[in-house]
Amino acid sequence: MSVAIFAYGSLVSRPSAMATLGRKDLEIVPATLAGQRRGFSLVRDNRRSEKTFARRGDGWIPDHVLALDLVAGSGGAEVNGALLAASEAELDRLDRREIRYRRIEVTAAVAAAGRGRFDRVFAYVARPEHHAPVPPPAAVVIAAYEREVEAAFAGLGPGELDRYRATTERGPAERIDAYLVAGSIRPGNPRRW
């Protein structure tokens, strides 16, 4: 059985995905996922998680960091992203990376030129305890994360970055230049955000 992940954030980044999957022969197929909206609604406790970041310049340590998430949408909602082929072992590595997310099947909602070669497609959505439709006060987005995601979408092809921006709810959170101050980060999990 052939399996793919629908990536809609940092996994669209070839270097980020390759670091987790542990391979260099990564094919990224642009795709669209219907029925979903994308926004910065995944929350991580910055002081108690496997990695803690501080704001460069003054050393302030925010309580919460936000990342991208998917939520069910209506009225023709859809998001762009990419399909990444994954073996069972690679799915395990992705599950370890995406610890605040759960893997759900989205096969029927995916449109892509190469989707027909995959029997099943999965995406990661926030676990209920990490979903924050209204971010906690002073929650931040790490600027390196957002830059990596935008660069990845720019690299997907003409118009993909514009589509990403048009289908992503940015929210009011401050974007900060941050650095890692403490962490016990698993291999394959990004260290810059």
Buried (B, 14 or more C-beta within 10 A) or exposed (E): EEBBBBBBBBBBBBEBBBBBBEEEEEEBBBBBBBBBBBBBBBBBEBEEBEBBBBBEEEEEEBBBBBBBBBBEBEEEBBBBBBBBBBEEEBBEBBBEBBBBBBBEEBBEBBEBEEBEEBEEBBBBBBEEEBBBEEBEEEBBBBBBBBEBBBBBBEBBEEEBBEBBEEBBEEBEBEBBEBBBEEEEBEEBBBEBB
